[in-house]
C-alpha cells in the first residue's frame, strides 16, 4: 500500500466561522479549538464559570470589533472574497452592503478565520462556497432580517460545512441540499412526536384534532418550499 493511499489528504481547518451583519454584530457563528478562549476557572465554582463565560464572550466581542474595523465598508463579491489580517489571523469574507458595489442580496458577511499557515486561496474558496450556499437557502436575500428569521438553517449550514474546525464540504449546491434534507428530517421527527402525544392521552378531542391539522398544513407548506429550492438547485447544477 502506497503512502498516498494509507493517509487521506489533509483537510482545510479554520479557527472560526462567523456570519456578521453590516455593523459587525454576530448573527451566527462558531469558534473552534482554543481560539478566543479564556483561561479555565481554577476551582470550578459556578461564579468562576460565569466569569469565564463572560470573559470568553468579551474576548470574542473584542475580536469581532477589530474585525469589523478592517472589513467595514468593504463589499466583497460572492465569487471574489476579500482578505484582511486581524490579530495575526487571516480573515477572508464574502458579502457586504450591496449599496457599496457588492453583488450579493444583502449586507451580511460570511467570514472564515484561518490558523497560521492556512492558504488565503483555500480560505477564499471556503468563504465563497458557504456564502453561495447561504444565498441559496435565503432565496438570494442575505440581509440581517432574513438571517435572523432562519437561524436554524444557518447553524445547520455551518455544521454541514465544518465540524470541529475541519471543513467537510465546500460545494454550495451540496451544502444547501444537505441542510434542507436535514431540516426536513428533523421536522418530520417533530411531526411524528406531535402525532403520538394525543394518542397517548387516550383519545382525540375537537381541539386536538384541529391542532394537528394546522401543524400538518404548515409542514406541507415548508416541504413544498424545500422541494422547490432543491429543484432549482438541481437545475443549476
Phi, psi and omega in degrees: 000129181286162179296326181293325181276338182283329184238129178290155178297149180296134180267145178300147179233150177227156177267336181196149171233124185232143172244110187247148174276183185297340179263004179086008179278136183286120176268325178201164178156169179215142173254144185238154178064219182264005183292126179060043175244136179279169178295144181291148177298149187279321186253355176075013180289159181296326179295315179293325177298318179295319179295321179296315179298321180294319181292325176298314180294325177294318177300314182292321177298319178296317178298317182292328176292320177293323176298315180297325179295337179270323187258348180302132181087355178258127177252114180262128179299150180303332182255014180211082183294150177257154184238134173224165177241128181227120179052040178079359179260147176270123179243126181240135185219155172235151177100185184135179183297124178296335181291345182253023172105356179287155179258008178282180182257020180182185185264001184285141177244141172256122186241133172245123178255121186255152176288168179300133177095348179285137184294136176297324180294321178294314179298322178296319179298320180294313182296318181295320180295316181290322180295320179294320177297319178298319179297319177299313183294327182268007180069027179088352183257082181271058177257170187302312183296320180295319179296314181296328179285345184228039183300326180300317178294323181296315179291325174298321179297315179299318181292323178289331182279324188212142177226114179063025180093353179260126182288129181259321184211140180238343182291120185297323181291319178293322179298311181297318180296319180296320179296315181294321179294316180294320179295322179292321179298318179293324178294319179295322178296320178295322179293321179295319178295323179294327179286329183285329184298313178297326180294323180288341181280359176083040177135168183228116178274181180298316181294321180294319180296322180295320182297316180295319179300319179295319179297317181295323179297318178295317180298319179295320179296317179296320181295320177297320179295317179296317180297323179294318179295316178299321178297319178295319179296321179295321179292324180287327180287000000 
